[in-house]
């Protein structure tokens, strides 16, 4: 019982820890930027060509009898993109984020209504939920810390860690050690060129033809996914996992052509305290300017008079 209570207290202490107001502002703006880009650049207009007989709406789009016309899809994209841009500049952040998130939810639901489950945008949708209820009106460089600013950040970190961990855990449960030790990854890489989505087939085939490399790729995938829980315990490893996520999803794109850049973008936005980064850059820039100013002699000093006299002699010459 005591162990369970300590575990609950630790979870509570993490989720309701303090973070800076600037980090909350920067994270919300970053997520809104990712939302806007995904809404504007996603392949949604092509959904209008879906035959009604093949339309399999997800549960929250059951009222639709078929794919909306392209004009409706474009309107949703435009509205969602504008709303996301307004969040970035800080205008009515909560309401505009809800509009952008809802637009993205509908567009993602339309993609999933083709009878194929879409994982590409799940992480972004889940992480944004906490920020729909988060406080608004913060300044980007405000380093004052509070629980009100902390719980949305901490919740999003927990969501990211859970999603990655469960992805790896599912592999372990369904396949066990064979996911790494068998020819599983080689077969996956051999099948990858059949989709025709990857920018090149050479990467996937190279991995498939070298068994040790295929085993290493499978093992590293599990290490990254299962290891993501470390971001909840050791904040210093978060930049490392940002790099790992970028490498993982970039390799998936090179070998399979699958677009998981939204996942990598969410990890980059949430795991790094961009407000602190900007504040550090600003402080260093200010210190550099002060150093240069202190190196310049004041007017009327001997150094200034000597420089002026030298300049006059050069002009006479």
DOVEX-999606 format. One record per residue (C-alpha): residue number from 1; residue in one letter; x negated, y, z negated. Coordinates in nm, 3 decimals. Layout:
! residues N
{NUM a {X Y Z}} ...
END
This chain:
! residues 317
{1 x {0.000 0.000 0.000}} {2 x {-0.280 0.239 -0.088}} {3 x {-0.452 0.172 0.243}} {4 x {-0.130 0.250 0.430}} {5 x {-0.089 0.574 0.237}} {6 x {-0.447 0.677 0.311}} {7 x {-0.395 0.601 0.678}} {8 x {-0.079 0.813 0.685}} {9 x {-0.260 1.098 0.510}} {10 x {-0.546 1.083 0.759}} {11 x {-0.307 1.090 1.053}} {12 x {-0.117 1.378 0.896}} {13 x {-0.442 1.563 0.824}} {14 x {-0.552 1.526 1.184}} {15 x {-0.224 1.617 1.353}} {16 x {-0.171 1.921 1.133}} {17 x {-0.528 2.044 1.124}} {18 x {-0.622 2.401 1.207}} {19 x {-0.728 2.528 1.548}} {20 x {-0.784 2.880 1.678}} {21 x {-0.508 3.086 1.835}} {22 x {-0.732 3.149 2.134}} {23 x {-0.771 2.778 2.198}} {24 x {-0.395 2.736 2.199}} {25 x {-0.363 3.019 2.451}} {26 x {-0.643 2.884 2.672}} {27 x {-0.511 2.527 2.664}} {28 x {-0.157 2.632 2.753}} {29 x {-0.286 2.848 3.038}} {30 x {-0.508 2.566 3.163}} {31 x {-0.226 2.313 3.160}} {32 x {-0.001 2.562 3.339}} {33 x {-0.270 2.610 3.602}} {34 x {-0.289 2.234 3.656}} {35 x {0.091 2.217 3.671}} {36 x {0.106 2.492 3.931}} {37 x {-0.158 2.330 4.150}} {38 x {0.007 1.987 4.130}} {39 x {0.346 2.135 4.214}} {40 x {0.220 2.348 4.502}} {41 x {-0.015 2.095 4.661}} {42 x {0.172 1.770 4.599}} {43 x {0.305 1.568 4.897}} {44 x {0.666 1.633 4.808}} {45 x {0.804 1.767 5.134}} {46 x {0.750 1.430 5.300}} {47 x {0.997 1.274 5.055}} {48 x {1.290 1.424 5.246}} {49 x {1.244 1.160 5.517}} {50 x {1.325 0.877 5.277}} {51 x {1.626 0.677 5.409}} {52 x {1.920 0.681 5.165}} {53 x {1.930 0.301 5.160}} {54 x {1.578 0.293 5.014}} {55 x {1.642 0.557 4.749}} {56 x {1.605 0.410 4.399}} {57 x {1.650 0.705 4.162}} {58 x {1.484 0.704 3.821}} {59 x {1.717 0.726 3.524}} {60 x {1.731 1.105 3.497}} {61 x {1.804 1.148 3.869}} {62 x {2.092 0.901 3.885}} {63 x {2.330 1.180 3.988}} {64 x {2.157 1.199 4.327}} {65 x {2.274 0.975 4.611}} {66 x {1.961 1.028 4.816}} {67 x {1.652 1.240 4.857}} {68 x {1.728 1.613 4.864}} {69 x {1.668 1.799 5.192}} {70 x {1.327 1.951 5.246}} {71 x {1.461 2.303 5.179}} {72 x {1.562 2.205 4.826}} {73 x {1.226 2.043 4.759}} {74 x {1.043 2.353 4.880}} {75 x {1.255 2.576 4.655}} {76 x {1.170 2.357 4.354}} {77 x {0.801 2.382 4.445}} {78 x {0.812 2.760 4.482}} {79 x {1.001 2.813 4.156}} {80 x {0.774 2.577 3.965}} {81 x {0.456 2.731 4.106}} {82 x {0.566 3.088 4.023}} {83 x {0.669 2.985 3.671}} {84 x {0.331 2.820 3.613}} {85 x {0.150 3.132 3.736}} {86 x {0.351 3.347 3.492}} {87 x {0.247 3.120 3.205}} {88 x {-0.117 3.165 3.303}} {89 x {-0.088 3.545 3.284}} {90 x {0.104 3.521 2.957}} {91 x {0.455 3.633 3.056}} {92 x {0.737 3.457 2.868}} {93 x {0.513 3.157 2.821}} {94 x {0.756 2.917 2.656}} {95 x {1.043 2.969 2.899}} {96 x {0.825 2.972 3.209}} {97 x {0.639 2.660 3.096}} {98 x {0.973 2.484 3.056}} {99 x {1.070 2.586 3.411}} {100 x {0.737 2.468 3.554}} {101 x {0.745 2.142 3.356}} {102 x {1.105 2.072 3.458}} {103 x {1.021 2.135 3.823}} {104 x {0.729 1.898 3.799}} {105 x {0.944 1.638 3.624}} {106 x {1.202 1.648 3.904}} {107 x {0.941 1.630 4.178}} {108 x {0.763 1.344 4.003}} {109 x {1.095 1.167 3.960}} {110 x {1.166 1.199 4.332}} {111 x {0.829 1.038 4.411}} {112 x {0.905 0.756 4.167}} {113 x {1.251 0.706 4.324}} {114 x {1.095 0.534 4.623}} {115 x {1.085 0.208 4.429}} {116 x {0.720 0.246 4.321}} {117 x {0.611 0.350 3.973}} {118 x {0.399 0.665 3.977}} {119 x {0.133 0.701 3.708}} {120 x {-0.049 0.996 3.864}} {121 x {0.129 1.268 3.671}} {122 x {0.240 1.089 3.355}} {123 x {-0.041 1.223 3.137}} {124 x {0.021 1.585 3.239}} {125 x {0.393 1.554 3.172}} {126 x {0.340 1.399 2.829}} {127 x {0.071 1.643 2.713}} {128 x {0.276 1.948 2.811}} {129 x {0.567 1.845 2.586}} {130 x {0.398 1.971 2.269}} {131 x {0.333 2.310 2.429}} {132 x {0.701 2.354 2.511}} {133 x {0.753 2.408 2.137}} {134 x {0.420 2.568 2.049}} {135 x {0.385 2.929 1.927}} {136 x {0.335 3.196 2.192}} {137 x {0.179 3.541 2.215}} {138 x {-0.180 3.456 2.124}} {139 x {-0.485 3.637 2.261}} {140 x {-0.742 3.437 2.453}} {141 x {-1.042 3.529 2.235}} {142 x {-0.860 3.523 1.900}} {143 x {-1.062 3.283 1.683}} {144 x {-0.833 3.293 1.381}} {145 x {-0.742 2.937 1.283}} {146 x {-0.406 2.806 1.165}} {147 x {-0.193 2.493 1.151}} {148 x {0.061 2.657 1.383}} {149 x {-0.205 2.679 1.651}} {150 x {-0.351 2.342 1.562}} {151 x {-0.065 2.094 1.585}} {152 x {-0.004 2.132 1.963}} {153 x {-0.376 2.084 2.033}} {154 x {-0.408 1.790 1.794}} {155 x {-0.090 1.627 1.929}} {156 x {-0.213 1.654 2.287}} {157 x {-0.546 1.500 2.185}} {158 x {-0.360 1.210 2.024}} {159 x {-0.148 1.163 2.337}} {160 x {-0.455 1.155 2.562}} {161 x {-0.640 0.909 2.339}} {162 x {-0.333 0.684 2.313}} {163 x {-0.264 0.678 2.687}} {164 x {-0.621 0.587 2.777}} {165 x {-0.650 0.333 2.496}} {166 x {-0.324 0.160 2.586}} {167 x {-0.432 0.146 2.951}} {168 x {-0.744 -0.045 2.853}} {169 x {-0.562 -0.250 2.588}} {170 x {-0.314 -0.370 2.850}} {171 x {-0.604 -0.501 3.059}} {172 x {-0.741 -0.690 2.760}} {173 x {-0.404 -0.838 2.667}} {174 x {-0.307 -0.948 3.017}} {175 x {-0.647 -1.069 3.143}} {176 x {-0.876 -1.100 2.844}} {177 x {-1.252 -1.133 2.905}} {178 x {-1.179 -1.246 3.260}} {179 x {-1.106 -0.887 3.355}} {180 x {-1.480 -0.825 3.322}} {181 x {-1.643 -1.168 3.358}} {182 x {-1.448 -1.310 3.653}} {183 x {-1.446 -1.202 4.018}} {184 x {-1.146 -0.978 3.941}} {185 x {-1.319 -0.647 4.019}} {186 x {-1.477 -0.789 4.333}} {187 x {-1.135 -0.894 4.463}} {188 x {-0.996 -0.552 4.378}} {189 x {-1.275 -0.384 4.573}} {190 x {-1.237 -0.619 4.870}} {191 x {-0.866 -0.533 4.888}} {192 x {-0.920 -0.159 4.854}} {193 x {-0.999 -0.091 5.223}} {194 x {-0.669 -0.253 5.326}} {195 x {-0.476 0.048 5.196}} {196 x {-0.662 0.290 5.422}} {197 x {-0.638 0.564 5.158}} {198 x {-1.000 0.590 5.047}} {199 x {-1.221 0.852 5.216}} {200 x {-1.469 0.574 5.292}} {201 x {-1.472 0.195 5.270}} {202 x {-1.845 0.171 5.211}} {203 x {-1.831 0.237 4.836}} {204 x {-1.570 -0.030 4.760}} {205 x {-1.739 -0.287 4.984}} {206 x {-2.079 -0.214 4.831}} {207 x {-1.943 -0.283 4.482}} {208 x {-1.757 -0.594 4.603}} {209 x {-2.069 -0.742 4.761}} {210 x {-2.280 -0.700 4.445}} {211 x {-2.130 -0.906 4.164}} {212 x {-2.339 -0.757 3.879}} {213 x {-2.230 -0.408 3.984}} {214 x {-1.865 -0.518 3.993}} {215 x {-1.892 -0.664 3.641}} {216 x {-2.060 -0.345 3.521}} {217 x {-1.784 -0.129 3.674}} {218 x {-1.516 -0.339 3.504}} {219 x {-1.695 -0.327 3.169}} {220 x {-1.752 0.049 3.185}} {221 x {-1.386 0.104 3.269}} {222 x {-1.282 -0.081 2.954}} {223 x {-1.543 0.097 2.742}} {224 x {-1.420 0.437 2.856}} {225 x {-1.050 0.360 2.816}} {226 x {-1.073 0.179 2.482}} {227 x {-1.334 0.423 2.355}} {228 x {-1.116 0.729 2.409}} {229 x {-0.991 0.702 2.049}} {230 x {-1.334 0.833 1.949}} {231 x {-1.224 1.186 2.045}} {232 x {-0.992 1.182 1.743}} {233 x {-1.273 1.100 1.500}} {234 x {-1.584 1.267 1.639}} {235 x {-1.519 1.603 1.811}} {236 x {-1.879 1.617 1.932}} {237 x {-1.821 1.327 2.175}} {238 x {-1.536 1.504 2.355}} {239 x {-1.756 1.661 2.626}} {240 x {-1.901 1.314 2.687}} {241 x {-1.555 1.171 2.747}} {242 x {-1.470 1.462 2.976}} {243 x {-1.766 1.359 3.189}} {244 x {-1.666 0.991 3.166}} {245 x {-1.308 1.066 3.273}} {246 x {-1.428 1.272 3.569}} {247 x {-1.661 0.992 3.677}} {248 x {-1.391 0.726 3.632}} {249 x {-1.124 0.904 3.834}} {250 x {-1.366 1.019 4.099}} {251 x {-1.478 0.659 4.148}} {252 x {-1.115 0.547 4.176}} {253 x {-1.062 0.805 4.450}} {254 x {-1.377 0.703 4.638}} {255 x {-1.290 0.333 4.626}} {256 x {-0.909 0.335 4.645}} {257 x {-0.811 0.686 4.748}} {258 x {-0.579 0.715 4.446}} {259 x {-0.514 1.065 4.319}} {260 x {-0.574 1.072 3.944}} {261 x {-0.734 1.415 3.944}} {262 x {-0.443 1.539 3.731}} {263 x {-0.564 1.310 3.452}} {264 x {-0.921 1.437 3.479}} {265 x {-0.797 1.798 3.479}} {266 x {-0.584 1.745 3.167}} {267 x {-0.877 1.586 2.983}} {268 x {-1.102 1.876 3.082}} {269 x {-0.851 2.140 2.972}} {270 x {-0.758 1.986 2.637}} {271 x {-1.082 1.833 2.510}} {272 x {-1.292 2.148 2.554}} {273 x {-1.231 2.462 2.346}} {274 x {-1.239 2.710 2.635}} {275 x {-1.163 3.003 2.408}} {276 x {-1.478 2.933 2.208}} {277 x {-1.675 2.890 2.530}} {278 x {-1.559 3.229 2.659}} {279 x {-1.621 3.392 2.322}} {280 x {-1.975 3.252 2.319}} {281 x {-2.042 3.380 2.671}} {282 x {-1.908 3.722 2.578}} {283 x {-2.119 3.734 2.261}} {284 x {-2.435 3.640 2.449}} {285 x {-2.361 3.897 2.717}} {286 x {-2.308 4.165 2.452}} {287 x {-2.629 4.068 2.274}} {288 x {-2.817 4.085 2.604}} {289 x {-2.682 4.435 2.673}} {290 x {-2.774 4.550 2.323}} {291 x {-3.126 4.411 2.366}} {292 x {-3.172 4.598 2.691}} {293 x {-3.038 4.918 2.536}} {294 x {-3.277 4.887 2.240}} {295 x {-3.569 4.842 2.480}} {296 x {-3.489 5.173 2.652}} {297 x {-3.660 5.470 2.476}} {298 x {-3.431 5.753 2.358}} {299 x {-3.436 6.089 2.542}} {300 x {-3.721 6.318 2.430}} {301 x {-3.939 6.034 2.301}} {302 x {-4.310 6.026 2.401}} {303 x {-4.248 5.732 2.633}} {304 x {-3.966 5.916 2.810}} {305 x {-4.175 6.235 2.841}} {306 x {-4.469 6.039 2.980}} {307 x {-4.249 5.868 3.238}} {308 x {-4.100 6.203 3.342}} {309 x {-4.446 6.360 3.380}} {310 x {-4.564 6.063 3.590}} {311 x {-4.257 6.102 3.810}} {312 x {-4.324 6.474 3.864}} {313 x {-4.687 6.408 3.960}} {314 x {-4.575 6.149 4.216}} {315 x {-4.327 6.394 4.367}} {316 x {-4.597 6.666 4.399}} {317 x {-4.830 6.416 4.563}} 
END
